[in-house]
Amino acid sequence: MLHVQCAYIEPGNRKYLHWHENAETVWLIVEGEGEFYGGPNDEDVYPVKAGDIAHALPGQWHGMGNTGKVRLKYLSIEGPQPVGGAFDKTTVAE
């Protein structure tokens, strides 16, 4: 089972740095621009814009920030997720 959602990040904000125990993450950037980052200290930073795809494997730190002037819109696909159960365990950086 996959968890699919459309999400937004307002200008100057970011999606917190985190990783999933068992699930892969694919983010398709639909509108706007920003940075996809990884590593527990944000050491890996990649610019993203509409049409780009960002991918994180299970256990890989990831997050995203909006560096543009308009809302960053993206489609998030995460899985596998347990059928009928809670989402995969997620660990958030402090």
For each residue, the residues with C-beta under 8 A, 3 or more apart:
1: 79 80 81 82 83
2: 77 78 79 80 81
3: 23 76 77 78 79 81 87
4: 75 76 77 78
5: 75 76
6: 30 73 74 75 76
7: 15 73 74 75 76
8: 71 72 73 74
9: 13 14 15 32 34 64 65 66 71 72 74
10: 13 66 71 72
11: 66 68 69 70 71 72
12: 66
13: 9 10 65 66
14: 9 34 63 64 65 66
15: 7 9 63 64 65
16: 63 92 93
17: 37 38 40 42 61 62 63 92 93
18: 61 62 63 90 91 92 93
19: 56 58 59 60 61 62 90 91
20: 23 24 25 56 58 59 78 88 89 90 91
21: 58 59 88 89 90 91
22: 58 80 88 89
23: 3 20 58 78 79 80 81 87 88
24: 20 55 56 57 58 78 79
25: 20 54 55 56 62 76 77 78
26: 53 54 55 76 77 78
27: 36 48 53 54 55 64 74 75 76 77
28: 52 53 74 75 77
29: 32 33 34 48 49 50 51 52 53 54 72 73 74
30: 6 50 73 74 75
31: 50 70 71 72 73
32: 9 29 49 50 66 68 70 71 72 73
33: 29 47 48 49 50 66 67 68 72
34: 9 14 29 47 48 49 64 65 66 67 68 72
35: 45 46 47 48 64 65 67
36: 27 45 46 47 48 54 62 63 64
37: 17 42 44 45 46 62 63 64 65
38: 17 42 43 44 56 60 61 62 63
39: 42 43 44 61
40: 17 61 93
41:
42: 17 37 38 39 45 63
43: 38 39
44: 37 38 39
45: 35 36 37 42
46: 35 36 37 54
47: 33 34 35 36 67
48: 27 29 33 34 35 36 52 54 64
49: 29 32 33 34 52
50: 29 30 31 32 33
51: 29
52: 28 29 48 49
53: 26 27 28 29
54: 25 26 27 29 36 46 48 62 64
55: 24 25 26 27
56: 19 20 24 25 38 60 61 62
57: 24 60
58: 19 20 21 22 23 24
59: 19 20 21
60: 19 38 56 57
61: 17 18 19 38 39 40 56 93
62: 17 18 19 25 36 37 38 54 56
63: 14 15 16 17 18 36 37 38 42 93
64: 9 14 15 27 34 35 36 37 48 54 72 74
65: 9 13 14 15 34 35 37
66: 9 10 11 12 13 14 32 33 34 71 72
67: 33 34 35 47
68: 11 32 33 34 72
69: 11
70: 11 31 32
71: 8 9 10 11 31 32 66
72: 8 9 10 11 29 31 32 33 34 64 66 68
73: 6 7 8 29 30 31 32
74: 6 7 8 9 27 28 29 30 64
75: 4 5 6 7 27 28 30
76: 3 4 5 6 7 25 26 27
77: 2 3 4 25 26 27 28
78: 2 3 4 20 23 24 25 26 81 87 88
79: 1 2 3 23 24
80: 1 2 22 23 88
81: 1 2 3 23 78 85 87 88
82: 1 85 86 87 88
83: 1
84:
85: 81 82
86: 82
87: 3 23 78 81 82 90
88: 20 21 22 23 78 80 81 82
89: 20 21 22
90: 18 19 20 21 87
91: 18 19 20 21
92: 16 17 18
93: 16 17 18 40 61 63
94:
